[in-house]
Amino acid sequence: MLSYLFLVFLLVQLGITNPANYHRSRVAYFQDSDPNGNFIVALKIDENGGTVSSPVRTSTGGKHLAGLPLAISQDSVVVWQDFLFTTNAGDNTLSMFLINPNDPLHPQLVGKPTPTLGQTPVSVAYSPQHRMACATNGRSPIGVACFTVSRRRGLIPRGPLLEIPPIPNSAPNPPLAIPLVSTADIVFNPSSTALFVSVGSISKQPGQLYAFAVDRFTGAVSNNPVVTSMPNLTLFFSMNFLGSDQRMIVTNPVVNATGAAVFDIQYPSLKATLETNIVIPDQIASCWVTYIPQFSRYAYIIDAARPKITAFDPRNDQVKDITTYQIPPNSTGIGGVDTRLDRNWLYLLTNDPNGPKVDVFAVQQGGPGLKMVQSFDIFSSIGKIPAWQGLAIWPSSS
């Protein structure tokens, strides 16, 4: 115990305050999404070069929904310290794992997957302040289910489903022949005093931001959400806070739209107002964002339909760089389906149907540029899988 306290003291004295930068073992996780049974795939991260290797598959105990579009949300896999959470869209459950620091390639499922009280859970958020995980369901009954997190007992329900009505007249006409979801992302603000859910429209109806107040002391989530209409965001997708409770970057993966925007969140009203539209040239489907300020001052925006990564500077609301990465010759419609920053590297899960990749990019020191250093082929390493989604890094940094 004394040696541990001395180590903590030494780290503080040296200015090493973020343990995520200095852990010897590092692992990337994504979900192998299969109607016959989901798996978490763990990839070892090289400490010095940032490259990935040695994939290991661990069952989530749940299933994927057949026909669900590839990677229809952000935060389907979430890591915080030694907890890992993932959604199972096919059997309407949420799985929780414990990560052993001595063996992070083999996360241990805690109990059984827990029902999310609705249909097609697509995204999960975790609050360390309240030891609470919340999942959003994308199909009727749409809404949010929250759980107390116990290392021994797993996920313990905290009350009924917080229902979210679908946006009126938001379904496409004629109907599509695939399952559609209304919600796409769920996040706590950094202080865990509010919980936010993005609600999108497949038609031209405005998207909506649902904001649920969270009691600072008890963690109770209000059943009276504040709803903000997003006129310029129909297919309201991902949400990331930009280092504070007040500013949020959101994406809008619609052809001919600007692609993303920054909103100001007002407290205590929880109303959102547009600060700036982020114009991404020729964007098609800007979906995912990674922003971790201790690693880079830039937010990186991923397009799902083209091999482009846009670097955005939140300090002046400017697009600073666009990186084009290599895809197979004569390929179209290939982009990224999730992303994550970790130290000096950016990790990208791609959607190439002939063989998805985990691409690794070195981040330019002090600048926005990216340089690919690895393209890890998933099919050749673990065999063909029907679908894949989510990306998270252990140790977590946010």
C-alpha positions as CSV (number, residue, x, y, z in Angstrom):
1,M,0.0,0.0,0.0
2,L,2.8,2.4,0.9
3,S,4.6,1.6,-2.4
4,Y,1.4,2.3,-4.3
5,L,0.9,5.7,-2.5
6,F,4.5,6.6,-3.2
7,L,4.0,5.8,-6.9
8,V,0.9,8.0,-7.1
9,F,2.8,10.8,-5.3
10,L,5.7,10.4,-7.8
11,L,3.4,10.5,-10.8
12,V,1.7,13.7,-9.5
13,Q,5.1,15.3,-8.8
14,L,6.2,14.5,-12.4
15,G,3.0,15.9,-13.8
16,I,1.8,12.5,-15.0
17,T,-1.8,12.9,-14.0
18,N,-3.6,10.8,-16.7
19,P,-2.9,7.1,-16.1
20,A,-4.4,6.3,-19.5
21,N,-1.2,7.6,-21.1
22,Y,1.1,5.2,-19.1
23,H,-0.5,1.8,-18.9
24,R,1.7,-1.0,-20.1
25,S,-1.1,-3.0,-21.8
26,R,-3.5,-1.4,-24.2
27,V,-6.5,-2.9,-26.0
28,A,-9.0,-1.9,-28.7
29,Y,-12.5,-3.4,-28.6
30,F,-15.2,-3.6,-31.3
31,Q,-18.3,-5.8,-31.6
32,D,-18.7,-8.7,-34.0
33,S,-22.4,-8.3,-34.6
34,D,-24.1,-11.6,-35.5
35,P,-27.8,-12.7,-35.3
36,N,-26.5,-16.1,-34.1
37,G,-24.5,-14.5,-31.2
38,N,-22.5,-11.3,-30.7
39,F,-18.8,-11.2,-29.7
40,I,-16.5,-8.6,-28.4
41,V,-13.3,-8.6,-30.4
42,A,-10.2,-7.5,-28.5
43,L,-7.1,-6.3,-30.3
44,K,-3.7,-5.9,-28.6
45,I,-2.2,-2.4,-29.2
46,D,1.5,-2.1,-29.5
47,E,2.7,0.2,-26.8
48,N,5.3,2.0,-29.0
49,G,4.0,1.8,-32.5
50,G,0.3,1.9,-31.9
51,T,-0.5,-1.0,-34.3
52,V,-3.0,-3.7,-33.5
53,S,-2.7,-7.5,-33.5
54,S,-3.7,-10.8,-31.7
55,P,-7.5,-10.6,-32.0
56,V,-9.5,-12.5,-29.3
57,R,-13.3,-13.0,-29.5
58,T,-15.5,-13.2,-26.3
59,S,-19.2,-13.8,-26.4
60,T,-21.5,-11.0,-25.2
61,G,-24.3,-13.5,-24.4
62,G,-26.6,-11.5,-26.7
63,K,-27.5,-11.3,-30.4
64,H,-27.6,-8.8,-33.3
65,L,-30.7,-7.9,-35.3
66,A,-30.7,-9.4,-38.8
67,G,-31.0,-6.8,-41.5
68,L,-30.0,-3.9,-39.2
69,P,-27.9,-1.4,-41.2
70,L,-24.2,-1.6,-40.4
71,A,-23.1,0.4,-37.4
72,I,-26.2,2.6,-36.9
73,S,-25.0,4.4,-33.8
74,Q,-22.1,5.8,-31.9
75,D,-21.2,4.3,-28.5
76,S,-22.4,0.8,-29.0
77,V,-19.2,-0.3,-27.2
78,V,-18.1,1.8,-24.2
79,V,-15.1,1.4,-21.8
80,W,-14.6,3.1,-18.5
81,Q,-11.7,2.0,-16.3
82,D,-12.2,-1.7,-16.0
83,F,-15.9,-1.7,-17.2
84,L,-16.9,-2.6,-20.7
85,F,-20.5,-2.2,-21.9
86,T,-22.1,-3.2,-25.2
87,T,-25.6,-3.3,-26.7
88,N,-27.2,-6.4,-28.2
89,A,-29.7,-5.1,-30.8
90,G,-31.2,-8.5,-31.7
91,D,-32.4,-9.6,-28.3
92,N,-32.9,-6.2,-26.7
93,T,-30.2,-6.5,-24.0
94,L,-27.1,-4.8,-22.6
95,S,-24.0,-6.7,-21.6
96,M,-21.4,-5.7,-19.0
97,F,-17.9,-7.0,-18.7
98,L,-15.0,-6.6,-16.2
99,I,-11.6,-6.0,-17.7
100,N,-8.7,-7.7,-15.8
101,P,-5.7,-5.3,-16.1
102,N,-3.5,-8.4,-16.2
103,D,-5.4,-10.0,-19.1
104,P,-7.4,-7.3,-20.9
105,L,-7.7,-9.4,-24.1
106,H,-10.2,-11.6,-22.2
107,P,-12.9,-9.4,-20.6
108,Q,-15.2,-11.3,-18.2
109,L,-19.0,-11.1,-18.7
110,V,-20.7,-10.2,-15.5
111,G,-23.9,-12.3,-15.1
112,K,-26.2,-12.4,-18.0
113,P,-27.2,-9.7,-20.5
114,T,-29.9,-7.5,-19.0
115,P,-33.1,-6.4,-20.9
116,T,-33.2,-2.8,-21.9
117,L,-37.0,-2.5,-21.6
118,G,-37.5,-1.6,-25.2
119,Q,-36.5,-2.8,-28.7
120,T,-33.2,-2.6,-30.5
121,P,-30.7,-0.9,-28.0
122,V,-28.1,0.9,-30.1
123,S,-26.0,3.0,-27.8
124,V,-24.9,3.1,-24.1
125,A,-23.4,5.7,-21.8
126,Y,-21.8,5.3,-18.4
127,S,-21.5,7.8,-15.5
128,P,-18.7,7.0,-13.1
129,Q,-20.0,9.6,-10.6
130,H,-23.3,7.7,-10.3
131,R,-22.1,4.2,-11.1
132,M,-24.9,4.1,-13.7
133,A,-25.2,2.9,-17.3
134,C,-28.0,4.0,-19.5
135,A,-28.9,2.5,-22.9
136,T,-31.2,4.0,-25.6
137,N,-33.6,1.8,-27.5
138,G,-34.1,2.7,-31.2
139,R,-37.4,0.9,-32.0
140,S,-40.8,0.9,-30.3
141,P,-41.0,1.2,-27.4
142,I,-38.3,3.8,-27.9
143,G,-36.6,5.2,-24.8
144,V,-33.9,5.1,-22.2
145,A,-33.2,2.4,-19.6
146,C,-30.8,3.0,-16.8
147,F,-29.0,0.6,-14.5
148,T,-26.9,0.7,-11.3
149,V,-23.5,-0.9,-12.1
150,S,-22.3,-3.5,-9.6
151,R,-19.1,-5.4,-10.0
152,R,-20.6,-8.5,-8.4
153,R,-24.3,-8.3,-9.5
154,G,-23.8,-6.6,-12.9
155,L,-26.6,-4.3,-14.2
156,I,-29.4,-3.6,-11.7
157,P,-32.5,-1.8,-13.3
158,R,-33.2,1.8,-12.0
159,G,-36.9,2.2,-12.7
160,P,-39.0,2.0,-15.8
161,L,-38.3,2.9,-19.4
162,L,-38.1,6.7,-20.0
163,E,-40.1,6.7,-23.2
164,I,-39.3,8.9,-26.2
165,P,-42.1,9.3,-28.8
166,P,-41.0,9.0,-32.4
167,I,-40.9,12.2,-34.5
168,P,-44.3,12.6,-36.2
169,N,-44.2,11.8,-40.0
170,S,-40.6,10.8,-39.7
171,A,-40.9,7.4,-41.4
172,P,-39.9,7.1,-45.1
173,N,-42.6,6.7,-47.7
174,P,-42.5,4.2,-49.2
175,P,-41.2,2.1,-46.2
176,L,-37.7,0.6,-46.5
177,A,-37.2,-3.1,-46.3
178,I,-34.8,-2.9,-43.4
179,P,-35.3,-2.3,-39.7
180,L,-35.0,1.5,-38.9
181,V,-34.1,3.1,-35.6
182,S,-35.1,6.5,-34.2
183,T,-32.3,7.1,-31.7
184,A,-28.6,7.0,-32.5
185,D,-26.5,8.1,-29.5
186,I,-26.7,8.6,-25.8
187,V,-24.2,10.6,-23.7
188,F,-23.8,12.1,-20.2
189,N,-22.3,15.6,-20.0
190,P,-18.9,15.7,-18.3
191,S,-20.4,16.6,-14.9
192,S,-23.0,13.8,-15.1
193,T,-25.8,16.3,-14.3
194,A,-27.6,15.6,-17.6
195,L,-28.2,12.8,-20.0
196,F,-28.6,13.5,-23.8
197,V,-30.2,11.4,-26.5
198,S,-30.1,12.1,-30.3
199,V,-33.4,11.4,-32.2
200,G,-33.3,11.4,-36.0
201,S,-35.7,11.4,-38.9
202,I,-35.4,9.4,-42.1
203,S,-37.8,11.9,-43.8
204,K,-37.2,15.7,-43.8
205,Q,-38.6,16.3,-40.3
206,P,-36.2,18.1,-37.9
207,G,-34.2,15.9,-35.6
208,Q,-34.6,16.3,-31.8
209,L,-32.2,16.5,-28.8
210,Y,-33.6,15.0,-25.6
211,A,-32.0,16.2,-22.4
212,F,-32.8,14.5,-19.1
213,A,-31.7,16.2,-15.9
214,V,-29.7,14.0,-13.5
215,D,-29.8,14.6,-9.8
216,R,-26.3,15.5,-8.7
217,F,-26.5,13.6,-5.5
218,T,-28.7,10.6,-6.2
219,G,-28.2,10.0,-9.9
220,A,-32.0,9.9,-10.4
221,V,-32.9,10.7,-14.1
222,S,-35.8,13.0,-14.7
223,N,-38.8,11.6,-16.5
224,N,-39.6,15.1,-17.9
225,P,-37.0,15.6,-20.6
226,V,-36.3,19.0,-22.3
227,V,-36.7,18.6,-26.1
228,T,-34.9,20.9,-28.6
229,S,-35.9,20.7,-32.2
230,M,-32.9,20.7,-34.6
231,P,-34.2,22.2,-37.9
232,N,-30.9,21.8,-39.8
233,L,-30.3,18.3,-38.5
234,T,-32.7,15.7,-39.8
235,L,-30.7,12.5,-39.4
236,F,-29.3,13.7,-36.0
237,F,-26.5,11.2,-35.2
238,S,-23.5,11.4,-32.9
239,M,-22.8,13.7,-29.9
240,N,-19.5,14.6,-28.3
241,F,-18.9,17.2,-25.6
242,L,-16.0,19.5,-26.4
243,G,-14.3,19.5,-23.0
244,S,-17.1,21.1,-21.0
245,D,-20.8,20.8,-20.2
246,Q,-21.6,23.8,-22.4
247,R,-20.4,22.8,-25.9
248,M,-21.4,19.8,-28.0
249,I,-20.4,18.7,-31.5
250,V,-23.1,16.8,-33.4
251,T,-23.2,15.1,-36.8
252,N,-25.8,15.0,-39.6
253,P,-25.0,12.3,-42.1
254,V,-27.2,13.6,-45.0
255,V,-26.0,14.2,-48.5
256,N,-25.8,17.9,-49.4
257,A,-26.0,18.9,-45.7
258,T,-23.2,20.7,-43.9
259,G,-22.2,17.5,-42.1
260,A,-21.8,18.7,-38.5
261,A,-22.5,21.5,-36.1
262,V,-21.6,22.9,-32.6
263,F,-24.3,23.6,-30.1
264,D,-24.3,25.5,-26.9
265,I,-26.1,23.8,-24.0
266,Q,-27.7,26.2,-21.5
267,Y,-28.1,25.4,-17.8
268,P,-30.3,24.8,-15.9
269,S,-32.8,24.9,-18.8
270,L,-30.9,22.3,-20.9
271,K,-31.9,24.0,-24.1
272,A,-29.5,23.8,-27.0
273,T,-28.8,26.6,-29.4
274,L,-26.8,26.5,-32.6
275,E,-23.3,28.1,-32.3
276,T,-21.9,27.2,-35.8
277,N,-22.5,24.9,-38.7
278,I,-19.4,22.9,-39.7
279,V,-19.2,22.9,-43.5
280,I,-17.4,19.7,-44.6
281,P,-16.7,19.9,-48.3
282,D,-18.4,17.1,-50.4
283,Q,-19.5,15.2,-47.3
284,I,-21.9,12.3,-47.8
285,A,-22.4,10.7,-44.4
286,S,-20.5,12.3,-41.6
287,C,-21.4,10.1,-38.6
288,W,-18.7,9.5,-36.0
289,V,-16.5,11.9,-34.0
290,T,-13.6,11.4,-31.7
291,Y,-12.4,14.2,-29.4
292,I,-10.0,13.7,-26.5
293,P,-8.3,16.9,-25.7
294,Q,-5.4,15.4,-23.7
295,F,-4.3,13.7,-26.9
296,S,-5.2,16.2,-29.6
297,R,-6.8,19.7,-29.7
298,Y,-8.7,18.6,-32.8
299,A,-12.0,16.7,-33.2
300,Y,-11.9,14.2,-36.0
301,I,-15.1,13.6,-38.0
302,I,-15.5,10.3,-40.0
303,D,-17.5,9.9,-43.2
304,A,-19.2,6.5,-43.5
305,A,-19.5,6.7,-47.3
306,R,-16.1,8.0,-48.4
307,P,-12.5,7.6,-47.2
308,K,-12.1,11.0,-45.6
309,I,-11.3,12.2,-42.1
310,T,-12.0,15.8,-41.3
311,A,-10.0,17.6,-38.6
312,F,-12.0,20.3,-36.8
313,D,-10.5,22.8,-34.3
314,P,-13.1,23.6,-31.6
315,R,-11.2,26.6,-30.4
316,N,-12.0,28.7,-33.5
317,D,-14.7,26.4,-35.1
318,Q,-12.6,25.9,-38.2
319,V,-12.0,22.8,-40.4
320,K,-8.2,22.5,-40.5
321,D,-7.4,19.4,-42.5
322,I,-9.0,16.6,-44.5
323,T,-7.1,13.3,-44.7
324,T,-7.9,10.8,-47.6
325,Y,-6.9,7.2,-46.8
326,Q,-6.4,4.2,-49.1
327,I,-9.3,1.8,-50.0
328,P,-9.3,-1.1,-52.5
329,P,-9.2,0.0,-56.1
330,N,-12.5,0.6,-57.9
331,S,-14.3,0.7,-54.5
332,T,-17.2,3.1,-53.7
333,G,-19.2,3.9,-50.6
334,I,-16.4,2.8,-48.3
335,G,-15.7,4.8,-45.2
336,G,-15.5,4.5,-41.4
337,V,-18.0,3.1,-39.0
338,D,-16.4,4.2,-35.7
339,T,-13.3,5.8,-34.5
340,R,-11.2,6.5,-31.4
341,L,-8.1,8.6,-30.4
342,D,-5.5,7.1,-28.1
343,R,-2.3,8.9,-27.4
344,N,-0.5,9.5,-30.7
345,W,-2.8,7.5,-32.8
346,L,-6.3,7.5,-34.3
347,Y,-8.1,4.1,-34.8
348,L,-10.7,3.7,-37.5
349,L,-13.1,0.8,-38.1
350,T,-14.0,0.6,-41.8
351,N,-17.1,-0.7,-43.6
352,D,-15.5,-2.5,-46.6
353,P,-17.9,-5.5,-47.2
354,N,-15.1,-7.4,-48.8
355,G,-13.0,-7.2,-45.7
356,P,-13.4,-4.6,-43.0
357,K,-10.2,-3.1,-41.5
358,V,-9.0,-1.4,-38.4
359,D,-6.9,1.4,-39.8
360,V,-4.3,3.0,-37.6
361,F,-3.1,6.6,-38.2
362,A,-0.3,8.5,-36.6
363,V,-1.4,11.9,-35.4
364,Q,0.8,14.9,-36.4
365,Q,2.3,16.3,-33.3
366,G,0.7,19.7,-32.6
367,G,-1.1,19.6,-35.9
368,P,-4.2,18.2,-37.5
369,G,-2.6,15.8,-40.1
370,L,-2.9,12.0,-40.0
371,K,-0.6,9.4,-41.6
372,M,-1.7,5.8,-42.0
373,V,0.7,3.3,-40.3
374,Q,-1.4,0.1,-40.5
375,S,-4.5,-1.4,-42.1
376,F,-5.4,-4.6,-40.1
377,D,-7.7,-7.0,-42.0
378,I,-10.4,-8.4,-39.8
379,F,-11.7,-11.2,-42.1
380,S,-8.2,-12.7,-42.6
381,S,-7.6,-12.7,-38.8
382,I,-10.8,-14.0,-37.4
383,G,-12.8,-15.1,-40.4
384,K,-15.8,-13.6,-42.1
385,I,-18.4,-11.9,-39.8
386,P,-21.8,-10.6,-40.9
387,A,-21.5,-7.1,-39.3
388,W,-19.3,-5.1,-37.0
389,Q,-19.7,-1.9,-35.0
390,G,-18.3,0.1,-32.1
391,L,-14.8,1.0,-31.1
392,A,-13.4,1.6,-27.6
393,I,-9.9,1.7,-26.1
394,W,-8.7,0.4,-22.7
395,P,-7.5,2.0,-20.6
396,S,-10.1,4.6,-21.1
397,S,-9.3,8.3,-21.3
398,S,-12.7,9.9,-21.2
